Amino acid sequence: MGVRIRTTAGCAPAAVGAENRKRRNAMAQKNSRSTRDTLAARTTRRVLPCSDEQGHDRELTLTFTGRQLVLTAPDGTAAVLTPLQSERLRSAVRDLLLDVDPSDYA
């Protein structure tokens, strides 16, 4: 007697494997799309207290929406940054702060 291979719903074993791969790929694409859609739909807003050159209290608004960071100045002008540009801004601020003498913060 030979070895019998069980099949599902009359499909050949290779067809069952291919069908499972298709189903897994479709689920992965759906999950990937829903994650992108969730990121695009989510808006996060932060207000950063600061002051102008004359010492008046002001606020800088940071908004993350649609995979972009929007920096809004008190006068309403806005700068839109991509994630890469945001990282470059973070790096530039860090580098500038490392060059400042800590006694200047007082």
Steps between C-alpha positions, in 0.01 A plus 500: 500500500617847419488807719181699467505879525191660646370797311261769605174547311623298206800727435845373431753564783688764297177689434419502874843648580463763229154592629633540854782723375251717309283534810800593721625755244155658471475530880849652522416759233172585673680547833768713336238722335304541822819601686583759234141627506508522879825698492363732233173555687656559842584861584718585796535858620738650754542859613850609595519812722780735397575872478586744223809725480331763721426242772124480437340161564414315179408149392638283222248242380622160382250285312566155360247401238508295182865402555607865510607727783356851482675770706278805544648826628298748709444720194335207318778413257552128468786274399413150378765233556522141383617239753855525359499879522365476858791275593744744341345784703533293820862427418578866424344617828694234690828603335436868578423424865815291536706798381350735763667547837266364774547822700317684218176319597478679837 
